Every structure is written in C-alpha cells, then in structure tokens.
Amino acid sequence: MTILSHPDWLNLLSPPAHEIFEERDCYVTMRDGIRLACDIFRPKGSGRFPALVSVSAYGKQVQKMMEHTLPLSPQRGNGGQEAGDTAYWVTRGYVHIIVDVRGSGSSEGVYDYLGKEEQKDGCELIEWAASQPWCTGKVGLLGMSYFGVMQWLIAMHKPPHLTAIAPYEAFVDRYRHSFYHGGILNQGFFHQWWGHVSVPPMKPLCERYLTAKEIEERCKTLLASPEVADSPFLDVSLNYPEKNPILFDLLMQPFDSAYAQERSAARHLHEIDIPCFLAARWSGWGIHLPGVLAGWEGLSHNKNKKLFLMESPSMHGPLRPWRDHQDILMRWYDHWLKGNDTGMMDEAPVTYLVKGSNEWRTANDWPIPQTSWTKFYLHADGQISERAPGSDEPSRHFNNDPFLAPGHQTPGLTYSTVPLEREMTLVGPIGLHFYASIDHTDATWIVTVRDETPDGKSTVITKGWLRASHRKLDSDKSKPWKPFHPHDEAISVPPGEVTQYSIDIKEVGIRLAKGHRLSLDIRGQDTPAEDPVWYHLCNGTITRHTVHHSAAHASYLVLPVQS
C-alpha cells in the first residue's frame, strides 16, 4: 500500500515478543446473576496489557487457534470462526477474551439474539476486563460479522473503559442490511444461519413484541400464501417455531419493527464518540458493505474515524479463521490502546481499493466528495446510455417463474452499454429509478449490475432489491444515488398502472476497462446459480413485469463516476 504516508508502517507495529498463557472456561457474573463463559488468552508473565473482547453466539471453542487457514466452507460449518487470530494479538502484547453470549455455548441464561440484555452484558464485560490486574484499563473489541455488530451495539451504550472499536464487516441496520433486502425476506441466509449458533431450541423472541392473536393471524396468512405453499422449509418453520426461532421471528415481522430496531445501531450512531475503524469488502453487498458505509455516514460528528474498503486477500474468497488485514487493525489498536505513533491518524480518513485496476486511493469522506453523479438511461433496444429516451420508445416485459427448475435461466430483462470507448471508474452507491407496471398487486424486483468483458465473461459487481409494495420513499433521507425506504407498511400496486420504483443498489468500487460493458439485469426473482446463500422469499405468483422507457417515463441509473 504505497499510498500510505508511512511506507514502513509494518515496522512500527508491536512485534511478536510474548508467549501465550491460556485460561479456559472462566466465568464472569452479570448484574442478574447470570454467568458468562469465556476463554482468556494473555501474554505469559507479569505486566499489564490492553484487552480485546470478542463476543458472539458461535461458541468460544470454535474460535480456537488453527495451524492452517481454510476456505470458508458450509460443508465444514466454519462460518463462525470470526473472532480473529488469537496468537497474532497475544504474542504482540494484547489480552484476547472470547465470550459466549448469554444463552449460548457454556454461558447461562436465555439467548437474547443481539438484544438489550446481550448489549448490557457486553458493557459489563468491558468494565470487568478493565478492572483485571493484567489489564491497563484500555479495552477494545475484536472480530467481524456477529462480533463486529456487537461492537456497534456495545459502543452506543458508552461503557467508560471502551477506548476504541474496529467494526470490520459489521452492519448497523438489522432490517435493511440483513433481515429484509428491500422489504424481501432474506430467506436463504436465515434458513442456514441457525445451524451455526451454539444455542439450544428456544421460543421465538417475537412473543415479546406481538400478541398471541397477532402471531396466530400472521401464521394463518403466510401458510395460505403461494410463497409458503411451495416451500416445505417455511411450512416447517411456521408450524414448529422452536426449530428455527429467528426465521420464525422474521416471518412474523415483515416491516422495520421494534424487534429489528432494538438490534440495530443505526439510530444511535450519533452517540458513539470513541475512535472507530470501519472496514468492509466490496463483495459484501448482501450484508456488511452497506452496513459499514451507513455506519460511516452516521458517524459524521466523529473526528477520530477511519474507513478501509478492499477485497478479501485470497483468490479463494473469505477464509477461516478470520485473519484478513489484521496488521491494519493492529496499526489502529497500537495507536489507541498502546499510545504508539503508527502514523495512521496522519493519513486521509478513507482508503479504498479500486477493483479492476487494483489501485489504492484515498479520500476525505464517503461518498467521495468529487463524485460525478451521472444519469445513464435505459432504452427499449436494451442499451444503457447518457442519451435521454425518445418519446416513442416502447416498453419491454417478462414474466417471473416461481417454479423455475434448477439450472434454468431466470426470466428478466438485460440492459447494457455499448463497449466502453475509454475506461470508467465507479466508486459509490448506485440509484436505479425506473417506471414499470405489473398485472398483480405486488411483485419482487431483484437487480444485478455486471461487468461484461469483450469475450463474454460476466462478473457480478453488486445487487439491489425491492418489494413493489414497499416502494414508498422517505424524501428526507433519500438521495438520487441512495434511495431510502421506510419499510413501515405495504402499499398495494394498482395492477396495470405505470408506477415509479427507486432501488438502492449497493456500493461499488471498480474500474471498467476499455471495451467492457456495464450491464443491468432486472428480474423478479433470484438467479439460483448466483445466490446459493443470498436467496429471498420472492413473488410466488406468475406476474407480468413491464419496464417503460419513454420520455414521459424515463428509467435511469445514477452512477458514481470518478475521474
């Protein structure tokens, strides 16, 4: 990373100078008497060291050190190894504490799934760690995904000894970034996610938020719906709630509810004033990338923050146990927890990798202030161009196929630029604003942006989603490049009526080479080959989708063009 003002920054980090002392299966008592199990790894011998706490429901024993790094694998079930490389940190003079949240692993109590009790526990763990004879009193948090989300949720409560955080791959809006993409249930992820947590069968938490009658009526409606009637998985989930209580909770609460908001830091980011290091991978459009960037914007008041956007360091994608860019995180924590001048705070607030050119760039804010937000229009001939549509351009249509057989092409429409005459760099969010009509009262829209090479190779860059009945916009929070939907009600679509939709397509950072095409797919359902995990509860009724392109109903993308 030659852009850094300290090209020798690796030599400024704490060196590996300590052996590791292990204390496994320790217990910390919470305010209500519940005991949380933890493993403590600290430098051997006397002395005080800053502590890093990692909390999740994945089981502390799963986070054990491994000799070999392995690809993330559903077959191995290693998706929960996200607390970090303990040996890396402890040998360099940090205490690493890995904790089972209440109701999980070896801890006592009832699982609260990122809720208020779990958040309070996190605050108490911070203060407990700071008071130990081996701690300097400075405490941070470590880990990605669940571990990273907990960093946000703990920090918003301001435990006194929490000195800095580094939420790596960590969303802030439970509804929009995880539960429901554009109002469409993220079914695939939560169908399999429950198998990763070390939590016994339990009652769904929605019973705290809804009456028994509300739950009964919602179940009855769903069981009669075409989507559920064709899904044995969902039928089982509805009839046996304790089998997958989280999925049941989501099915019961299709809007941005109190349940989701209690588990989201988005509305409390302005309360976080400690130093924050945010990081995400461009490939994480399905969950953490938009969350980290929303976190950055929510911390607009915070002067001690950094943003780092990149790709996984491996050609094989994410690896377990998680070790990505821990040298960058060490640089952050060495500065804030040890007082070592690593030069990090002398550099620009934002550092990002441009895919396609593998060029590292810096910026003063996000979105990049110099962005040229440019309209590219959709045309009846399937082209995308800066040319506005003519008054007589006809519409195009397709029918979704709820019964699509595996391996078959997903119905939809594709729009592409002509081969680019010169390279084009896109860094930022993308807004899609289009006019369409459907012949039913609701539908699901799934859009995909691709990089098409001259030899026909296609690479997915990013995606966006929207349930038609959730099309209402919040005008105060929406921008042309970043539509924002309140997701607080379903408004039926008048069949056959031309309606405008705005879709928040997730952020990109890529250079499209000369001769490549930028392509946009508009579909009514997921493409199975592309979405083995991120598939959704899409429209279960065959519906005619018609996209319009005339001057009166101009459909267009807002692209984040960079020089």
Secondary structure as the mmCIF struct_conf table of DSSP 4:
data_model
#
loop_
_struct_conf.conf_type_id
_struct_conf.id
_struct_conf.beg_label_comp_id
_struct_conf.beg_label_asym_id
_struct_conf.beg_label_seq_id
_struct_conf.end_label_comp_id
_struct_conf.end_label_asym_id
_struct_conf.end_label_seq_id
TURN_TY1_P TURN_TY1_P1 THR A 2 ILE A 3
BEND BEND1 LEU A 4 SER A 5
TURN_TY1_P TURN_TY1_P2 PRO A 7 ASP A 8
HELX_RH_3T_P HELX_RH_3T_P1 TRP A 9 LEU A 12
BEND BEND2 LEU A 13 LEU A 13
HELX_LH_PP_P HELX_LH_PP_P1 SER A 14 PRO A 15
STRN STRN1 ILE A 20 THR A 29
TURN_TY1_P TURN_TY1_P3 ARG A 31 ASP A 32
BEND BEND3 GLY A 33 GLY A 33
STRN STRN2 ARG A 35 PRO A 43
BEND BEND4 LYS A 44 SER A 46
STRN STRN3 PHE A 49 SER A 56
BEND BEND5 ALA A 57 TYR A 58
HELX_RH_3T_P HELX_RH_3T_P2 LYS A 60 GLN A 63
BEND BEND6 GLU A 67 HIS A 68
STRN STRN4 LEU A 70 PRO A 71
TURN_TY1_P TURN_TY1_P4 PRO A 74 GLY A 77
TURN_TY1_P TURN_TY1_P5 GLY A 79 GLY A 80
BEND BEND7 ALA A 83 ALA A 83
HELX_RH_AL_P HELX_RH_AL_P1 THR A 86 VAL A 90
TURN_TY1_P TURN_TY1_P6 THR A 91 GLY A 93
STRN STRN5 VAL A 95 ASP A 100
HELX_LH_PP_P HELX_LH_PP_P2 VAL A 101 VAL A 101
TURN_TY1_P TURN_TY1_P7 ARG A 102 GLY A 103
BEND BEND8 SER A 104 SER A 104
TURN_TY1_P TURN_TY1_P8 GLY A 105 SER A 106
BEND BEND9 GLY A 109 GLY A 109
TURN_TY1_P TURN_TY1_P9 TYR A 113 LEU A 114
BEND BEND10 GLY A 115 GLY A 115
HELX_RH_AL_P HELX_RH_AL_P2 LYS A 116 ALA A 130
TURN_TY1_P TURN_TY1_P10 SER A 131 SER A 131
BEND BEND11 GLN A 132 GLN A 132
TURN_TY1_P TURN_TY1_P11 PRO A 133 TRP A 134
STRN STRN6 CYS A 135 LEU A 141
STRN STRN7 MET A 144 MET A 144
TURN_TY1_P TURN_TY1_P12 SER A 145 SER A 145
HELX_RH_AL_P HELX_RH_AL_P3 TYR A 146 ALA A 155
TURN_TY1_P TURN_TY1_P13 MET A 156 HIS A 157
TURN_TY1_P TURN_TY1_P14 PRO A 160 HIS A 161
STRN STRN8 LEU A 162 ALA A 164
STRN STRN9 ILE A 165 ILE A 165
STRN STRN10 TYR A 168 TYR A 168
BEND BEND12 GLU A 169 GLU A 169
BEND BEND13 VAL A 172 VAL A 172
HELX_RH_AL_P HELX_RH_AL_P4 ARG A 174 ARG A 174
HELX_RH_PI_P HELX_RH_PI_P1 TYR A 175 PHE A 179
STRN STRN11 TYR A 180 HIS A 181
TURN_TY1_P TURN_TY1_P15 GLY A 182 GLY A 183
STRN STRN12 ILE A 184 LEU A 185
HELX_RH_AL_P HELX_RH_AL_P5 GLN A 187 TRP A 193
HELX_RH_3T_P HELX_RH_3T_P3 TRP A 194 HIS A 196
BEND BEND14 VAL A 197 VAL A 197
HELX_RH_3T_P HELX_RH_3T_P4 LEU A 205 ARG A 208
TURN_TY1_P TURN_TY1_P16 TYR A 209 TYR A 209
BEND BEND15 LEU A 210 LEU A 210
HELX_RH_AL_P HELX_RH_AL_P6 ALA A 212 LEU A 223
TURN_TY1_P TURN_TY1_P17 ALA A 224 ALA A 224
BEND BEND16 SER A 225 SER A 225
HELX_RH_AL_P HELX_RH_AL_P7 PRO A 226 ALA A 229
TURN_TY1_P TURN_TY1_P18 ASP A 230 ASP A 230
HELX_RH_AL_P HELX_RH_AL_P8 PRO A 232 ASN A 239
HELX_RH_3T_P HELX_RH_3T_P5 PRO A 241 LYS A 243
BEND BEND17 ASN A 244 ASN A 244
HELX_RH_AL_P HELX_RH_AL_P9 PRO A 245 MET A 252
BEND BEND18 PHE A 255 ASP A 256
HELX_RH_AL_P HELX_RH_AL_P10 ALA A 258 GLU A 262
TURN_TY1_P TURN_TY1_P19 ARG A 263 ARG A 263
HELX_RH_3T_P HELX_RH_3T_P6 ALA A 266 GLU A 271
BEND BEND19 ILE A 274 ILE A 274
STRN STRN13 CYS A 276 ARG A 281
TURN_TY1_P TURN_TY1_P20 TRP A 282 SER A 283
TURN_TY1_P TURN_TY1_P21 TRP A 285 ILE A 287
HELX_RH_AL_P HELX_RH_AL_P11 HIS A 288 GLY A 298
TURN_TY1_P TURN_TY1_P22 LEU A 299 HIS A 301
BEND BEND20 LYS A 303 ASN A 304
STRN STRN14 LYS A 305 MET A 310
BEND BEND21 PRO A 313 SER A 314
TURN_TY1_P TURN_TY1_P23 MET A 315 HIS A 316
BEND BEND22 PRO A 318 PRO A 318
STRN STRN15 LEU A 319 ARG A 320
BEND BEND23 PRO A 321 PRO A 321
TURN_TY1_P TURN_TY1_P24 ASP A 324 HIS A 325
HELX_RH_AL_P HELX_RH_AL_P12 GLN A 326 LYS A 338
BEND BEND24 GLY A 343 GLY A 343
HELX_RH_3T_P HELX_RH_3T_P7 MET A 344 ASP A 346
BEND BEND25 GLU A 347 GLU A 347
BEND BEND26 PRO A 349 PRO A 349
STRN STRN16 VAL A 350 VAL A 354
STRN STRN17 LYS A 355 LYS A 355
TURN_TY1_P TURN_TY1_P25 GLY A 356 ASN A 358
STRN STRN18 GLU A 359 ALA A 363
BEND BEND27 ASN A 364 PRO A 367
TURN_TY1_P TURN_TY1_P26 PRO A 369 GLN A 370
STRN STRN19 SER A 372 LEU A 378
TURN_TY1_P TURN_TY1_P27 ALA A 380 ASP A 381
BEND BEND28 GLY A 382 GLY A 382
STRN STRN20 GLN A 383 GLN A 383
STRN STRN21 ILE A 384 SER A 385
BEND BEND29 GLU A 386 ARG A 387
HELX_LH_PP_P HELX_LH_PP_P3 ALA A 388 GLY A 390
TURN_TY1_P TURN_TY1_P28 SER A 391 ASP A 392
HELX_LH_PP_P HELX_LH_PP_P4 GLU A 393 SER A 395
STRN STRN22 ARG A 396 ASN A 399
TURN_TY1_P TURN_TY1_P29 PRO A 402 PHE A 403
HELX_LH_PP_P HELX_LH_PP_P5 LEU A 404 ALA A 405
TURN_TY1_P TURN_TY1_P30 PRO A 406 GLY A 407
BEND BEND30 HIS A 408 HIS A 408
HELX_LH_PP_P HELX_LH_PP_P6 GLN A 409 PRO A 411
STRN STRN23 GLY A 412 SER A 416
HELX_LH_PP_P HELX_LH_PP_P7 THR A 417 LEU A 420
BEND BEND31 GLU A 421 ARG A 422
STRN STRN24 MET A 424 ILE A 438
BEND BEND32 ASP A 439 THR A 441
STRN STRN25 THR A 444 GLU A 452
TURN_TY1_P TURN_TY1_P31 PRO A 454 ASP A 455
BEND BEND33 GLY A 456 GLY A 456
STRN STRN26 SER A 458 ARG A 467
HELX_RH_3T_P HELX_RH_3T_P8 ALA A 468 HIS A 470
TURN_TY1_P TURN_TY1_P32 SER A 475 LYS A 477
STRN STRN27 LYS A 479 LYS A 479
TURN_TY1_P TURN_TY1_P33 PRO A 480 TRP A 481
STRN STRN28 LYS A 482 LYS A 482
HELX_LH_PP_P HELX_LH_PP_P8 SER A 492 PRO A 494
TURN_TY1_P TURN_TY1_P34 PRO A 495 GLY A 496
STRN STRN29 THR A 499 LEU A 512
HELX_LH_PP_P HELX_LH_PP_P9 ALA A 513 ALA A 513
TURN_TY1_P TURN_TY1_P35 LYS A 514 GLY A 515
STRN STRN30 ARG A 517 ARG A 523
BEND BEND34 GLY A 524 GLN A 525
TURN_TY1_P TURN_TY1_P36 PRO A 528 GLU A 530
BEND BEND35 PRO A 532 TRP A 534
BEND BEND36 THR A 541 THR A 541
STRN STRN31 ARG A 544 HIS A 548
BEND BEND37 SER A 550 ALA A 551
TURN_TY1_P TURN_TY1_P37 ALA A 552 HIS A 553
STRN STRN32 TYR A 556 GLN A 562
#
